[in-house]
């Protein structure tokens, strides 16, 4: 674990890496708490849960509609213009939503869509930058593992940040502050110079003049379609568990402790990345990926043995160990299965596949939790995870055909 931590620190303190890496952390804060913050804001304004859910859902719809377009612009024209534009539009859109529109009004609903569409594409920008920065293969593996670990840290930490901000002010002020931080982070990521950067659009045009045009973009390649399919199905158990965990705690413990039990899942994933991450580069990614998904399926089965809050938390912590490693492997596969000119969009589609899979799992979990109980939903999650692993084993040949190697350039 100490060795893995040192590898992260060596990478993240390198010249030309530290700036974009840390700005990207700031710019990604809204990604992991904005939906929850919107619900709290609408409720604080006096709106109903139905109105709050609609505002949050429309924000997600805007994000799903806007993110592929923004990613394609990044790939074609470079990250700077897109990040500057979204970094300037995103905070004011949310500020007006909070302070200038009533709960559930047409103006607030429209602003939710606009804000979602204007979310700075920091996640795909940074992940495509890792593929383009001049790094050794082992350093790139460490970078993707850091991305996976960061996701877990933000999932755990972002709600705590929101709670601290709300303790010193209102939900509206907390949301406005987080939006401003996200915008500042996007501007910082846009303006941070990278080694050898000579103007992203000019460099791309000189190096690779024939950028492929397609409605499908990266999804025109069968290996990428297979990977996004596997990623979508792999996210279904997470959505199922999101419903099963609070239902279990409601029946076997204290509902107020649901967040603590749920956090055990993320903690287990983060510890798995730190403890096991060093060994990941010993096997090619297309070979270890299916086995990690099989381990994920086995871990998903552990909650079936839970009989109390404590045993469920323990099962989630142990069973969640492979999750960050799977995420890092997915990112490595995206970077090798796609043309380097389409990486930002490729990472965006990969993220959307995960979001879609989780949404399906949550919907199915909501339908199953009453008739089957939490253990029935846990069992459904195991079945979905096993299907994912089988699919990954079946697609190993496609994943091995990644002919697009990361390029040692710097713009993204």
C-alpha positions as CSV (number, residue, x, y, z in Angstrom):
1,X,0.0,0.0,0.0
2,X,2.8,2.4,0.8
3,X,4.5,1.6,-2.4
4,X,1.4,2.4,-4.4
5,X,1.0,5.7,-2.5
6,X,4.5,6.6,-3.4
7,X,3.9,5.9,-7.1
8,X,0.9,8.2,-7.0
9,X,2.9,10.9,-5.4
10,X,5.8,10.6,-7.9
11,X,3.4,10.9,-10.8
12,X,1.2,13.7,-9.4
13,X,4.2,15.9,-8.4
14,X,6.0,15.6,-11.7
15,X,6.6,18.8,-13.7
16,X,3.8,19.4,-16.3
17,X,1.6,16.7,-14.6
18,X,0.9,18.3,-11.3
19,X,-0.9,21.4,-12.7
20,X,-3.5,19.6,-14.9
21,X,-3.9,16.7,-12.5
22,X,-4.8,19.0,-9.5
23,X,-6.9,21.5,-11.4
24,X,-8.9,18.5,-12.7
25,X,-9.7,17.5,-9.2
26,X,-11.2,20.9,-8.4
27,X,-13.1,21.0,-11.7
28,X,-14.7,17.6,-11.0
29,X,-16.2,18.4,-7.6
30,X,-19.7,19.2,-9.2
31,X,-19.8,15.9,-11.0
32,X,-20.2,13.9,-7.8
33,X,-22.5,16.0,-5.7
34,X,-24.6,18.3,-7.9
35,X,-27.6,16.0,-8.3
36,X,-27.9,15.6,-4.5
37,X,-27.3,19.4,-4.0
38,X,-30.1,20.2,-6.5
39,X,-32.6,18.0,-4.6
40,X,-31.6,19.8,-1.3
41,X,-31.9,23.2,-2.9
42,X,-35.4,22.6,-4.4
43,X,-36.5,21.3,-1.0
44,X,-35.1,24.3,0.7
45,X,-37.0,26.5,-1.7
46,X,-40.2,24.8,-0.6
47,X,-40.5,22.5,-3.5
48,X,-41.7,18.9,-3.3
49,X,-39.6,15.8,-3.8
50,X,-41.2,15.3,-7.1
51,X,-40.1,18.7,-8.3
52,X,-36.7,18.2,-6.9
53,X,-36.4,14.8,-8.7
54,X,-37.5,16.4,-11.9
55,X,-34.9,19.2,-11.7
56,X,-32.2,16.7,-10.9
57,X,-33.3,14.4,-13.7
58,X,-33.3,17.2,-16.3
59,X,-29.8,18.2,-15.2
60,X,-28.7,14.7,-16.0
61,X,-30.5,14.7,-19.3
62,X,-28.7,18.0,-20.2
63,X,-25.4,16.4,-19.2
64,X,-26.1,13.3,-21.4
65,X,-27.1,15.4,-24.4
66,X,-24.3,17.9,-24.1
67,X,-21.3,15.8,-23.1
68,X,-20.8,13.9,-26.4
69,X,-21.0,17.2,-28.4
70,X,-18.5,18.9,-26.0
71,X,-16.1,15.9,-26.2
72,X,-16.2,15.9,-30.0
73,X,-15.3,19.6,-30.0
74,X,-12.4,18.9,-27.6
75,X,-11.1,16.2,-30.0
76,X,-11.4,18.5,-33.0
77,X,-10.4,21.9,-31.7
78,X,-8.6,21.2,-28.4
79,X,-9.5,21.3,-24.8
80,X,-8.8,25.0,-24.1
81,X,-11.8,26.7,-25.9
82,X,-14.3,24.1,-24.6
83,X,-13.1,24.3,-21.0
84,X,-13.0,28.1,-21.1
85,X,-16.5,28.4,-22.4
86,X,-18.1,25.8,-20.1
87,X,-16.1,27.1,-17.1
88,X,-17.6,30.6,-17.7
89,X,-21.2,29.4,-18.5
90,X,-21.7,26.6,-15.9
91,X,-21.5,28.6,-12.6
92,X,-23.8,31.5,-13.7
93,X,-26.4,29.0,-15.0
94,X,-26.5,27.2,-11.6
95,X,-26.5,30.5,-9.7
96,X,-29.6,31.8,-11.6
97,X,-31.2,28.4,-11.1
98,X,-30.8,28.8,-7.3
99,X,-31.4,32.5,-6.8
100,X,-33.5,33.5,-9.8
101,X,-36.0,30.8,-10.3
102,X,-38.7,29.2,-8.2
103,X,-39.0,25.5,-7.4
104,X,-40.2,23.5,-10.4
105,X,-40.9,26.6,-12.6
106,X,-40.3,26.4,-16.3
107,X,-37.3,28.7,-15.9
108,X,-35.7,26.5,-13.3
109,X,-36.3,23.4,-15.4
110,X,-34.8,25.0,-18.5
111,X,-31.8,26.2,-16.5
112,X,-31.3,22.6,-15.2
113,X,-30.9,21.3,-18.7
114,X,-28.6,24.2,-19.7
115,X,-26.4,23.7,-16.6
116,X,-26.1,20.0,-17.3
117,X,-25.2,20.5,-20.9
118,X,-22.6,23.1,-19.8
119,X,-20.9,20.9,-17.3
120,X,-17.1,21.2,-18.0
121,X,-15.9,17.9,-19.5
122,X,-13.0,17.6,-17.0
123,X,-13.3,13.8,-16.6
124,X,-12.8,12.9,-20.3
125,X,-10.4,15.7,-20.9
126,X,-8.1,14.5,-18.1
127,X,-8.4,10.9,-19.0
128,X,-7.5,11.6,-22.6
129,X,-4.6,13.8,-21.4
130,X,-3.2,10.8,-19.5
131,X,-3.2,8.9,-22.8
132,X,-1.4,11.7,-24.6
133,X,1.1,12.8,-22.0
134,X,4.7,11.5,-22.5
135,X,4.6,8.8,-19.9
136,X,6.0,5.3,-19.6
137,X,3.5,2.4,-19.8
138,X,3.8,1.8,-16.0
139,X,3.2,5.5,-15.3
140,X,0.2,5.5,-17.5
141,X,-1.2,2.5,-15.7
142,X,-0.6,4.4,-12.4
143,X,-2.4,7.4,-13.9
144,X,-5.6,5.4,-14.7
145,X,-5.5,3.7,-11.3
146,X,-5.3,7.2,-9.8
147,X,-8.4,8.2,-11.8
148,X,-10.3,5.2,-10.5
149,X,-9.1,5.9,-6.9
150,X,-10.0,9.6,-7.3
151,X,-13.6,8.6,-8.3
152,X,-14.0,6.6,-5.1
153,X,-12.5,9.4,-3.0
154,X,-14.8,12.0,-4.5
155,X,-17.9,9.7,-4.1
156,X,-17.1,9.3,-0.4
157,X,-15.8,12.9,0.2
158,X,-18.1,15.1,-2.0
159,X,-21.2,14.6,0.2
160,X,-19.0,15.4,3.3
161,X,-17.9,18.6,1.6
162,X,-21.5,19.5,0.8
163,X,-22.4,18.8,4.5
164,X,-19.7,21.2,5.7
165,X,-20.7,23.9,3.3
166,X,-24.4,23.5,4.3
167,X,-23.4,23.7,8.0
168,X,-22.0,27.2,7.4
169,X,-24.7,28.4,5.1
170,X,-27.8,27.3,3.0
171,X,-28.0,24.5,0.5
172,X,-28.3,27.2,-2.2
173,X,-25.0,28.8,-1.1
174,X,-23.4,25.4,-1.0
175,X,-24.5,24.6,-4.5
176,X,-23.3,28.0,-5.8
177,X,-19.9,27.6,-4.1
178,X,-19.4,24.1,-5.6
179,X,-20.4,25.4,-9.1
180,X,-18.0,28.3,-8.8
181,X,-15.2,25.9,-7.7
182,X,-16.0,23.6,-10.7
183,X,-15.8,26.6,-13.1
184,X,-12.5,27.8,-11.6
185,X,-11.1,24.3,-11.9
186,X,-12.1,24.2,-15.6
187,X,-10.5,27.5,-16.3
188,X,-7.3,26.4,-14.5
189,X,-7.2,23.1,-16.5
190,X,-7.8,25.0,-19.7
191,X,-5.0,27.6,-19.1
192,X,-2.3,25.2,-17.6
193,X,0.5,24.9,-20.2
194,X,1.6,21.4,-21.2
195,X,5.1,20.4,-22.5
196,X,5.5,21.1,-26.2
197,X,2.0,22.6,-26.6
198,X,2.0,24.7,-29.8
199,X,-1.7,25.2,-30.4
200,X,-3.9,22.1,-30.2
201,X,-5.8,22.6,-33.5
202,X,-2.7,23.4,-35.5
203,X,-0.8,20.4,-34.1
204,X,-3.6,18.0,-34.7
205,X,-4.0,19.2,-38.3
206,X,-0.3,18.9,-39.1
207,X,0.2,15.5,-37.4
208,X,-3.1,13.8,-38.5
209,X,-5.0,15.6,-41.2
210,X,-7.7,13.0,-41.9
211,X,-9.8,13.0,-38.8
212,X,-12.5,10.3,-39.3
213,X,-16.0,11.7,-39.4
214,X,-18.9,9.5,-38.2
215,X,-22.1,9.9,-36.4
216,X,-21.1,7.1,-34.1
217,X,-17.6,8.5,-33.5
218,X,-15.5,6.0,-31.5
219,X,-18.5,3.6,-31.4
220,X,-18.0,2.8,-35.0
221,X,-15.3,0.3,-33.9
222,X,-16.5,-3.1,-32.8
223,X,-14.1,-3.4,-29.9
224,X,-15.3,-0.1,-28.5
225,X,-18.9,-1.1,-28.9
226,X,-18.2,-4.3,-27.1
227,X,-16.4,-2.5,-24.2
228,X,-19.1,0.0,-23.7
229,X,-21.6,-2.8,-23.6
230,X,-19.6,-4.7,-21.0
231,X,-19.2,-1.4,-19.0
232,X,-23.0,-0.8,-19.1
233,X,-23.9,-4.2,-17.9
234,X,-21.1,-4.1,-15.2
235,X,-22.8,-0.9,-13.8
236,X,-26.2,-2.6,-13.4
237,X,-25.2,-4.4,-10.1
238,X,-24.1,-1.0,-8.7
239,X,-27.5,0.4,-9.4
240,X,-29.2,-2.7,-7.9
241,X,-27.1,-2.4,-4.8
242,X,-27.9,1.3,-4.4
243,X,-31.5,0.2,-3.8
244,X,-30.7,-3.0,-1.8
245,X,-28.3,-1.4,0.7
246,X,-30.8,1.1,2.2
247,X,-33.6,-1.5,2.1
248,X,-31.4,-3.9,4.1
249,X,-30.4,-1.3,6.6
250,X,-34.0,-0.3,7.0
251,X,-34.9,-3.9,7.9
252,X,-31.9,-4.9,9.9
253,X,-30.5,-1.7,11.5
254,X,-30.9,2.1,11.8
255,X,-31.8,3.9,8.6
256,X,-29.7,6.9,9.6
257,X,-26.6,4.7,9.2
258,X,-27.2,3.9,5.6
259,X,-24.5,6.4,4.5
260,X,-21.9,4.8,6.7
261,X,-22.7,1.3,5.4
262,X,-22.7,2.5,1.8
263,X,-19.3,4.3,2.4
264,X,-17.8,0.9,3.2
265,X,-18.2,0.0,-0.4
266,X,-16.2,2.9,-1.6
267,X,-13.6,2.5,1.1
268,X,-13.1,-1.2,0.1
269,X,-12.6,-0.1,-3.5
270,X,-10.1,2.6,-2.6
271,X,-8.1,0.2,-0.4
272,X,-8.2,-2.4,-3.1
273,X,-6.6,0.1,-5.5
274,X,-3.9,0.9,-3.0
275,X,-3.3,-2.7,-1.9
276,X,-3.5,-4.5,-5.2
277,X,-2.8,-1.8,-7.8
278,X,1.0,-2.4,-8.0
279,X,0.5,-5.9,-9.4
280,X,-1.9,-4.8,-12.2
281,X,0.8,-4.1,-14.8
282,X,2.1,-7.7,-14.6
283,X,-0.5,-8.9,-17.1
284,X,-1.9,-7.3,-20.3
285,X,-5.0,-5.4,-19.6
286,X,-7.2,-7.4,-22.0
287,X,-6.3,-10.6,-20.1
288,X,-6.7,-9.3,-16.5
289,X,-10.0,-7.4,-17.2
290,X,-12.3,-10.5,-17.4
291,X,-10.7,-12.0,-14.3
292,X,-11.3,-8.8,-12.4
293,X,-14.9,-8.8,-13.4
294,X,-15.2,-12.4,-12.2
295,X,-13.7,-11.3,-8.8
296,X,-16.3,-8.5,-8.9
297,X,-19.1,-11.0,-9.3
298,X,-17.7,-13.0,-6.4
299,X,-17.5,-9.9,-4.3
300,X,-21.1,-9.0,-5.2
301,X,-22.2,-12.3,-3.7
302,X,-20.8,-11.6,-0.3
303,X,-23.8,-9.4,0.8
304,X,-26.0,-12.4,0.5
305,X,-24.4,-13.7,3.7
306,X,-25.0,-10.4,5.6
307,X,-27.3,-10.5,8.6
308,X,-26.6,-7.1,10.2
309,X,-25.4,-3.6,9.4
310,X,-21.9,-4.6,10.5
311,X,-21.7,-7.8,8.4
312,X,-23.1,-6.0,5.4
313,X,-20.5,-3.2,5.7
314,X,-17.8,-5.8,6.0
315,X,-19.1,-7.7,2.9
316,X,-19.2,-4.5,0.9
317,X,-15.7,-3.5,1.9
318,X,-14.2,-6.9,1.0
319,X,-16.4,-7.4,-2.1
320,X,-15.7,-3.9,-3.4
321,X,-11.9,-4.4,-3.6
322,X,-11.9,-5.0,-7.4
323,X,-14.1,-2.1,-8.4
324,X,-11.4,0.6,-8.8
325,X,-9.1,-1.9,-10.5
326,X,-11.9,-2.6,-13.0
327,X,-12.4,1.1,-13.6
328,X,-8.6,1.6,-14.2
329,X,-8.6,-1.4,-16.7
330,X,-11.6,0.1,-18.5
331,X,-9.8,3.4,-19.0
332,X,-6.6,1.6,-20.2
333,X,-8.7,-0.3,-22.7
334,X,-10.5,2.8,-23.9
335,X,-7.1,4.4,-24.6
336,X,-5.8,1.5,-26.6
337,X,-9.0,0.6,-28.5
338,X,-9.6,4.1,-29.9
339,X,-8.0,6.4,-32.4
340,X,-6.0,9.0,-30.5
341,X,-7.9,11.8,-32.2
342,X,-11.2,10.6,-30.7
343,X,-10.1,9.8,-27.1
344,X,-12.1,12.5,-25.3
345,X,-15.3,11.4,-27.0
346,X,-14.4,7.8,-26.4
347,X,-14.0,8.4,-22.6
348,X,-17.3,10.3,-22.6
349,X,-19.2,7.4,-24.2
350,X,-17.6,5.1,-21.7
351,X,-18.8,7.2,-18.8
352,X,-22.3,7.5,-20.3
353,X,-22.4,3.7,-20.6
354,X,-21.7,3.4,-16.9
355,X,-24.3,6.0,-16.0
356,X,-26.9,4.3,-18.2
357,X,-26.1,0.9,-16.6
358,X,-26.5,2.3,-13.1
359,X,-29.8,4.0,-14.0
360,X,-31.2,0.7,-15.3
361,X,-30.0,-1.1,-12.2
362,X,-31.7,1.5,-9.9
363,X,-34.9,1.2,-11.8
364,X,-34.9,-2.6,-11.7
365,X,-33.9,-2.5,-8.1
366,X,-36.8,-0.2,-7.2
367,X,-39.2,-2.7,-8.8
368,X,-37.6,-5.8,-7.2
369,X,-36.9,-4.6,-3.6
370,X,-40.5,-4.8,-2.4
371,X,-41.5,-8.3,-3.8
372,X,-38.0,-9.9,-3.3
373,X,-36.5,-8.0,-0.4
374,X,-32.9,-6.8,-0.3
375,X,-31.4,-10.3,-0.5
376,X,-33.4,-10.9,-3.7
377,X,-31.9,-7.7,-5.2
378,X,-28.4,-8.8,-4.0
379,X,-29.0,-12.1,-5.9
380,X,-30.0,-10.2,-9.0
381,X,-26.8,-8.1,-8.8
382,X,-24.8,-11.3,-8.6
383,X,-26.5,-12.6,-11.8
384,X,-25.8,-9.4,-13.6
385,X,-22.2,-9.4,-12.5
386,X,-21.7,-13.0,-13.7
387,X,-23.2,-12.0,-17.1
388,X,-20.7,-9.2,-17.3
389,X,-17.7,-11.5,-16.6
390,X,-18.9,-14.0,-19.2
391,X,-19.3,-11.2,-21.7
392,X,-15.8,-9.9,-21.0
393,X,-14.3,-13.4,-21.4
394,X,-16.2,-13.7,-24.7
395,X,-14.8,-10.4,-25.9
396,X,-11.1,-11.0,-25.0
397,X,-10.2,-11.4,-28.7
398,X,-11.8,-8.0,-29.6
399,X,-10.1,-6.3,-26.6
400,X,-6.7,-7.7,-27.7
401,X,-7.0,-6.0,-31.1
402,X,-6.3,-2.5,-29.7
403,X,-4.1,-1.2,-32.5
404,X,-4.3,2.5,-31.4
405,X,-1.3,3.2,-29.2
406,X,-1.3,6.2,-26.9
407,X,0.7,9.1,-28.6
408,X,3.4,11.0,-26.8
409,X,1.8,14.4,-27.4
410,X,0.5,16.8,-24.8
411,X,-2.6,18.6,-26.0
412,X,-6.1,17.4,-25.4
